[in-house]
Amino acid sequence: MADTPPGASLPSPTAPAVPPPGGAGPRMPLRRLGWRRALVLAGTVLFIAACALFMVFTLGENLGVEALLIGVVAAILPVPVLVGCFLWLDRYEPEPLKYLIFCFAWGAFVSTAASLTVNEFSAGLFEDWGLPTALTAVLVAPFIEELTKALGPILLLIFRRREISGITDALVYCGLSAVGFAMVENILYLGGYGYASGVERYGPATGTQQVIAIFIVRILLFGFAHPLFTSMTGVGLGIAARAADRWVRVLAPLAGLLLAMMLHGLWNLLPTLTQATGETLIMLYGFIGVMVPVFFGMVGLAVWLRAWEGRLTERTLPDYVRAGWLTPPEVAALSSLGRRHAARVWAKRVAGDGGLKAMRGYQFAATRLALLRDGALRGLDRHPADRERTAREERELLEAIGAYRSFFVGRDPQVPVGIWDGQRYHLRFPDGTQRSVEAPDEPVVPIPVVLVPPPPPVHPAGFGPPGWYGQQPPAPWHPGHH
């Protein structure tokens, strides 16, 4: 190992800035709630609330209070499991809670209200025309239900495009909308076709038995149906969110929505044909031959995309390492959920609860930075206003990363003190010696080093270096400097 270059001085160990009282770490920048945004927010909440009241009144009038309450309790039981599955996909870059609630509420109330109205109107038309009302489930329900379930996430893509940074995000939003829709629809089946019809025929015991039977078949066996259908639209929306080509942005969501409608229509066609022909094998073959492969294929895709999102930091953030904003161990510690967990454990050990919160915020900001850089390289910012916004967001993320890092850098007595100059480490060991150390090929420990301003980086033609819109990385700490 080479000695430290002449003139290079290492900062003495010094404690970072003291965290604010209560252990609260630095926070991501928040948008100001202007009067226009407040008006849109109020209008959206009132609209969803009106749809919720409509559904409660309609279901209560059709089912009765007792059947409605039983249906609600039974329909809510699987919701935490389904929601948890989609939140599991969203571990690398958790979406804002308000948008998750919006999509769930949209599917639960807006989509169900519109679908119920259209389906009942269509069933009346088919009856007047002398056609079987069962055709509603095949020809009408798949189109109106998938369209309205997807409309909430589509609105997010249009008005909050940066909140959908890829297919994983779109799957989460569309999945939650579908879970909300299925919950309210299950209230109708469990409370109406299950309990109310059983009580009307034979009494409460029969009603309870029918609720259990429908719960097993509709929820335990086929509870994945609605999220599976709408996930097709989610794939299309995610592709559109990461595509620079205008035609792809338009055609990908349309293709996903059409595929969701076709799959939903096929699913509804199976029991219709089974009932019309008396051949139960139709349902069995359709389920095993079509739905099961599609389901496992989508699960495999979702798991692969989740891992891909983690590897995106390995592909994109080295640009910031070469520019001096990050160190190799920091990037390596972001590449998997296991390494992220280890980094959080380390941060809590050296800096307590404040360090743990700061590490979580650091990991979120770094993932957002990787997605932002990837989008810039893909050419997603086609207008000057978009590029300015990307510049501002990148600058805010880099500043947030520096603030989060200050909570745990320099606090671990078990590692040498050092600085990173964008090429190698300059470390001071316990015996007082100072040496230059090359970055290892597989750095897995978040070594707390201080950054120094790098030399001007070389970047691809047409693109600026990481942080090209922002300020230079902060100067290294010195005693008394926080």
C-alpha positions in Angstrom: 0.0 0.0 0.0 1.2 3.5 -0.8 1.7 6.1 1.9 -0.7 9.1 2.0 0.3 11.6 -0.7 2.2 14.7 0.5 -0.1 17.5 1.6 -3.1 15.2 2.2 -4.3 15.5 5.8 -6.8 13.4 7.5 -9.3 14.9 9.8 -9.1 14.0 13.5 -12.0 11.9 14.9 -14.8 14.2 15.8 -18.4 13.7 16.7 -20.9 14.7 14.1 -23.6 17.3 14.7 -25.9 16.3 17.6 -29.3 15.1 16.4 -32.3 17.2 17.3 -34.1 16.4 20.5 -36.3 13.3 20.4 -34.0 11.5 18.0 -35.8 12.9 14.9 -33.6 12.7 11.9 -33.5 15.0 8.9 -36.5 14.8 6.6 -37.0 14.8 2.9 -38.1 18.2 1.5 -41.8 18.6 1.5 -43.9 20.4 -1.1 -45.8 23.4 -0.2 -49.6 22.9 -0.2 -50.8 25.8 -2.3 -54.4 26.8 -2.7 -54.7 24.9 -6.0 -53.4 21.7 -4.5 -55.5 22.2 -1.4 -58.6 22.7 -3.6 -57.8 19.5 -5.7 -57.2 17.5 -2.5 -60.4 18.7 -0.9 -62.4 17.9 -4.1 -60.8 14.4 -4.4 -61.6 13.6 -0.7 -65.2 14.8 -1.1 -65.7 12.8 -4.3 -64.4 9.6 -2.8 -66.4 10.2 0.4 -69.6 10.7 -1.7 -69.0 7.4 -3.5 -68.4 5.7 -0.2 -71.7 7.0 1.2 -73.4 5.8 -2.0 -72.0 2.3 -1.6 -72.9 2.1 2.1 -76.5 3.3 1.4 -76.9 0.9 -1.6 -75.5 -2.1 0.1 -77.3 -1.4 3.4 -80.6 -1.0 1.5 -80.1 -4.2 -0.5 -78.6 -6.4 2.2 -79.9 -5.1 5.5 -77.9 -3.9 8.5 -77.1 -7.4 9.9 -76.0 -8.9 6.6 -74.0 -5.8 5.8 -72.1 -5.9 9.0 -71.3 -9.6 8.6 -70.2 -9.1 5.0 -67.9 -6.2 6.1 -66.2 -8.2 8.8 -65.7 -11.2 6.6 -64.5 -9.2 3.6 -62.0 -7.2 5.6 -60.2 -10.3 7.0 -58.0 -11.0 3.9 -57.3 -7.3 3.2 -54.2 -6.9 5.5 -52.6 -10.0 3.9 -53.2 -8.8 0.4 -52.1 -5.2 1.2 -49.0 -6.6 3.0 -48.0 -8.5 -0.2 -48.0 -5.4 -2.2 -46.2 -3.4 0.4 -43.6 -6.2 0.5 -42.9 -5.4 -3.2 -42.4 -1.7 -2.2 -39.6 -2.2 0.3 -36.8 -0.5 -1.7 -38.6 2.8 -2.3 -41.9 2.9 -0.3 -44.6 5.0 -1.9 -46.2 8.0 -0.1 -48.9 6.8 2.3 -51.4 9.3 0.9 -51.2 7.9 -2.6 -51.5 4.3 -1.4 -54.7 5.3 0.5 -56.0 7.2 -2.5 -55.7 4.1 -4.8 -57.2 1.8 -2.2 -60.1 4.1 -1.6 -60.5 4.7 -5.3 -60.9 1.0 -6.0 -63.1 0.5 -2.9 -65.6 3.2 -3.5 -65.3 5.1 -6.8 -64.7 2.0 -8.9 -67.4 -0.1 -7.2 -69.9 2.7 -7.4 -69.4 3.2 -11.1 -69.3 -0.5 -11.8 -72.4 -1.3 -9.8 -74.3 1.4 -11.6 -73.2 0.4 -15.1 -73.6 -3.4 -14.5 -77.2 -3.0 -13.1 -78.1 -0.7 -16.1 -76.6 -3.2 -18.6 -78.4 -6.1 -16.9 -81.7 -4.3 -17.3 -81.0 -3.6 -21.0 -80.2 -7.3 -21.6 -83.4 -8.3 -19.8 -85.4 -5.9 -21.9 -83.8 -7.3 -25.1 -84.6 -10.9 -24.1 -80.9 -11.8 -23.5 -79.5 -13.6 -20.5 -78.5 -11.2 -17.7 -75.4 -13.5 -17.2 -73.9 -11.8 -20.3 -73.3 -8.8 -18.1 -70.5 -10.6 -16.3 -68.8 -11.4 -19.6 -69.5 -8.5 -21.9 -69.8 -5.5 -19.5 -68.3 -6.1 -16.1 -64.7 -6.8 -17.2 -64.5 -3.6 -19.2 -66.1 -1.1 -16.7 -64.5 -2.7 -13.7 -60.9 -2.8 -15.1 -61.3 0.7 -16.5 -62.5 2.2 -13.3 -60.0 0.3 -11.1 -57.1 1.5 -13.3 -58.4 5.1 -13.5 -57.0 6.1 -10.1 -53.4 4.9 -10.9 -53.8 6.5 -14.3 -54.6 9.8 -12.7 -51.4 9.5 -10.6 -49.4 8.8 -13.7 -50.8 11.9 -15.4 -50.6 14.4 -12.6 -47.9 12.8 -10.3 -45.8 11.0 -12.8 -42.7 11.0 -10.6 -44.5 9.0 -8.0 -44.6 6.0 -10.4 -41.0 5.3 -11.0 -41.3 1.9 -12.6 -43.4 -1.2 -13.0 -43.1 -2.1 -9.3 -44.7 1.2 -8.2 -47.5 0.8 -10.8 -48.1 -2.8 -9.6 -48.4 -1.6 -6.0 -50.9 1.2 -6.9 -53.0 -0.9 -9.2 -52.9 -3.8 -6.8 -54.2 -1.7 -3.9 -57.0 -0.3 -6.1 -58.0 -3.9 -7.0 -57.8 -5.0 -3.3 -60.1 -2.2 -2.4 -62.5 -3.1 -5.2 -62.5 -6.8 -4.2 -63.1 -6.0 -0.6 -66.4 -4.1 -1.3 -67.5 -6.6 -3.9 -66.9 -9.4 -1.4 -69.3 -7.6 1.0 -72.0 -8.0 -1.6 -71.2 -11.7 -2.1 -70.7 -12.6 1.6 -73.4 -10.5 3.0 -76.0 -10.8 0.3 -75.5 -14.0 -1.6 -74.2 -15.7 1.5 -75.8 -14.6 4.8 -78.9 -12.8 3.6 -80.1 -15.4 1.1 -79.3 -18.2 3.6 -81.3 -16.6 6.4 -84.2 -15.9 4.0 -84.4 -19.6 3.0 -83.5 -21.6 6.1 -82.3 -19.3 9.0 -79.2 -17.9 10.5 -77.3 -21.3 10.7 -77.7 -21.7 6.9 -76.6 -18.1 6.3 -73.5 -18.7 8.4 -72.6 -21.9 6.5 -73.0 -20.1 3.2 -70.8 -17.2 4.3 -68.1 -19.8 5.2 -68.4 -21.6 1.9 -68.2 -18.4 -0.1 -65.3 -17.2 2.0 -63.3 -20.4 1.2 -64.1 -20.4 -2.5 -64.1 -16.7 -3.3 -61.4 -15.4 -0.9 -59.1 -18.3 0.1 -59.0 -19.9 -3.4 -59.6 -17.1 -5.8 -58.9 -14.0 -3.7 -56.0 -13.1 -6.1 -58.3 -12.7 -9.1 -58.9 -8.9 -9.1 -55.3 -8.0 -8.2 -54.1 -10.3 -10.9 -56.3 -8.8 -13.6 -55.4 -5.2 -12.7 -51.7 -6.0 -12.4 -51.7 -6.3 -16.2 -52.6 -2.6 -16.4 -49.9 -1.9 -13.8 -47.3 -3.4 -16.1 -48.4 -1.1 -18.9 -48.4 1.9 -16.6 -45.0 1.1 -15.3 -43.5 0.7 -18.8 -45.1 4.0 -19.8 -43.6 5.7 -16.7 -40.0 4.7 -17.7 -40.4 5.2 -21.5 -39.1 8.3 -23.3 -41.0 7.4 -26.5 -44.5 9.1 -26.7 -46.1 6.2 -28.5 -44.9 3.8 -25.8 -46.3 6.0 -23.1 -49.8 5.9 -24.8 -49.9 2.3 -26.1 -48.4 0.5 -23.2 -51.2 1.4 -20.7 -53.8 0.7 -23.4 -52.3 -2.7 -24.0 -52.1 -3.5 -20.3 -55.7 -2.4 -19.8 -56.9 -4.5 -22.8 -55.1 -7.5 -21.5 -56.7 -7.0 -18.0 -60.1 -6.8 -19.5 -59.6 -9.9 -21.6 -58.3 -11.9 -18.7 -61.2 -10.7 -16.5 -63.7 -11.6 -19.2 -62.2 -15.1 -19.6 -62.4 -15.6 -15.8 -66.1 -14.6 -15.8 -66.8 -16.7 -18.9 -65.7 -19.9 -17.2 -68.5 -20.2 -14.6 -71.0 -19.0 -17.1 -70.1 -21.8 -19.5 -70.0 -24.3 -16.7 -73.5 -23.3 -15.5 -74.9 -23.3 -19.1 -73.4 -26.7 -20.1 -73.2 -28.5 -16.8 -69.6 -29.4 -17.5 -67.6 -28.7 -14.3 -64.4 -29.6 -16.0 -64.6 -26.3 -18.0 -64.0 -24.3 -14.8 -61.2 -26.7 -13.7 -59.4 -26.7 -17.0 -59.6 -22.9 -17.3 -58.4 -22.4 -13.7 -55.4 -24.8 -14.0 -54.6 -24.2 -17.6 -54.9 -20.4 -17.7 -55.2 -18.7 -14.4 -52.6 -20.6 -12.4 -49.8 -20.1 -15.0 -50.7 -16.4 -15.3 -50.7 -16.0 -11.6 -47.3 -17.6 -11.0 -45.9 -15.8 -14.0 -47.0 -12.5 -12.5 -45.6 -13.4 -9.1 -42.3 -14.3 -10.7 -42.2 -11.0 -12.6 -43.0 -9.0 -9.5 -40.2 -10.7 -7.5 -37.7 -10.2 -10.3 -38.7 -6.5 -10.6 -38.2 -6.1 -6.9 -34.7 -7.5 -7.1 -34.1 -5.4 -10.2 -34.9 -2.2 -8.3 -32.3 -3.1 -5.7 -29.7 -3.7 -8.4 -30.5 -0.4 -10.0 -28.5 1.3 -7.3 -25.5 -0.8 -8.3 -25.8 0.2 -11.9 -26.5 3.9 -11.4 -25.0 5.2 -8.2 -21.4 4.4 -9.1 -21.6 7.6 -11.2 -21.9 9.4 -7.9 -19.0 7.4 -6.5 -16.7 8.5 -9.3 -18.0 12.1 -8.8 -17.2 12.0 -5.1 -20.7 12.1 -3.7 -20.9 8.5 -2.4 -18.4 5.8 -1.5 -18.3 2.2 -2.8 -19.4 0.6 0.5 -22.4 2.9 0.6 -23.5 1.7 -2.9 -22.8 -1.9 -2.0 -24.8 -1.6 1.2 -27.9 -0.6 -0.9 -27.9 -3.5 -3.3 -30.0 -5.9 -1.4 -32.5 -5.9 1.5 -30.2 -8.0 3.6 -27.4 -5.5 3.2 -29.8 -2.6 3.9 -30.9 -4.3 7.1 -27.3 -4.8 8.2 -26.6 -1.1 7.5 -29.6 -0.2 9.7 -28.4 -2.5 12.5 -24.9 -0.9 12.3 -26.3 2.6 12.3 -28.4 1.9 15.4 -25.3 0.4 17.1 -23.2 3.5 16.5 -25.8 6.3 16.7 -28.8 4.9 18.5 -32.4 5.4 17.3 -31.5 8.7 15.6 -28.9 6.8 13.5 -31.4 4.1 12.6 -34.0 6.7 11.4 -31.3 8.5 9.5 -30.1 5.3 7.8 -33.7 4.5 6.7 -34.0 8.0 5.3 -30.6 7.7 3.7 -31.5 4.5 1.9 -34.8 5.9 0.6 -33.1 9.0 -0.7 -30.4 7.0 -2.3 -32.9 4.8 -4.1 -34.8 7.8 -5.3 -31.6 9.3 -6.5 -30.8 6.1 -8.5 -34.3 6.2 -10.1 -33.9 9.9 -10.9 -30.5 9.4 -12.5 -31.8 6.4 -14.5 -34.8 8.4 -15.7 -32.5 11.3 -16.8 -30.3 8.9 -18.8 -33.4 7.4 -20.4 -34.4 10.9 -21.6 -37.6 11.1 -19.6 -37.2 14.8 -19.1 -38.1 16.2 -22.5 -39.0 19.7 -21.6 -36.9 22.4 -19.9 -39.3 22.6 -17.0 -38.9 18.8 -16.4 -35.1 19.1 -16.5 -35.2 22.0 -14.0 -37.4 19.9 -11.7 -35.0 17.0 -12.0 -32.1 19.3 -11.2 -33.9 20.6 -8.1 -34.9 17.2 -6.9 -31.4 15.8 -7.5 -29.9 18.7 -5.5 -32.5 18.1 -2.7 -31.7 14.4 -2.6 -28.0 14.9 -2.4 -28.4 17.5 0.4 -30.7 15.0 2.2 -28.1 12.2 1.8 -25.4 14.4 3.3 -27.6 15.3 6.2 -28.6 11.7 6.9 -25.0 10.6 6.7 -24.0 13.1 9.3 -25.9 11.1 11.9 -23.7 8.0 11.7 -20.4 8.8 9.9 -17.4 8.9 12.2 -19.2 7.3 15.2 -17.9 3.8 14.9 -14.7 3.2 17.0 -14.1 -0.1 15.3 -13.1 1.2 11.9 -10.2 3.5 10.9 -10.8 7.2 10.2 -10.5 8.1 6.5 -11.6 10.1 3.6 -12.7 9.1 0.1 -11.4 11.2 -2.8 -13.5 9.5 -5.6 -10.7 7.0 -6.4 -9.3 5.5 -3.2 -9.5 5.7 0.6 -6.9 7.6 2.7 -7.1 5.9 6.1 -5.5 6.6 9.5 -5.0 3.4 11.5 -4.8 3.1 15.3 -1.0 2.9 15.2 -0.9 6.4 13.7 0.1 5.4 10.2 -1.7 6.8 7.1 -2.1 4.9 3.9 -4.0 4.9 0.6 -6.3 1.9 0.1 -8.0 1.0 -3.2 -11.7 0.2 -3.0 -12.4 -3.5 -2.7 -14.3 -5.3 -5.5 -17.1 -6.3 -3.1 -17.4 -3.7 -0.3 -20.2 -4.8 2.0 -19.5 -2.7 5.2 -20.6 0.9 5.2 -17.2 2.3 6.2 -17.8 5.8 7.6 -15.5 8.0 5.6 -15.6 11.7 4.8 -15.9 12.9 1.3 -13.6 15.4 -0.4 -14.4 17.5 -3.5 -13.6 15.5 -6.6 -11.9 16.6 -9.8 -14.1 17.5 -12.7 -15.6 14.2 -13.9 -15.9 12.9 -17.4 -19.5 12.2 -18.4 -21.2 10.8 -21.5 -22.0 13.2 -24.4 -25.4 14.7 -23.9 -25.6 14.1 -20.2 -24.1 16.0 -17.3 -22.3 14.3 -14.4 -24.1 13.3 -11.3 -25.0 16.5 -9.5 -24.4 18.5 -12.7 -27.2 20.9 -11.7 -26.3 21.1 -8.1 -23.5 22.3 -5.9 -20.2 20.5 -5.3 -20.0 17.8 -2.6 -19.3 19.2 0.8 -15.8 19.7 2.0 -14.4 17.2 4.5 -15.0 17.7 8.2 -12.3 19.2 10.3 -12.2 19.6 14.1 -14.9 22.0 15.2 -16.6 21.9 11.8 -20.1 20.3 11.7 
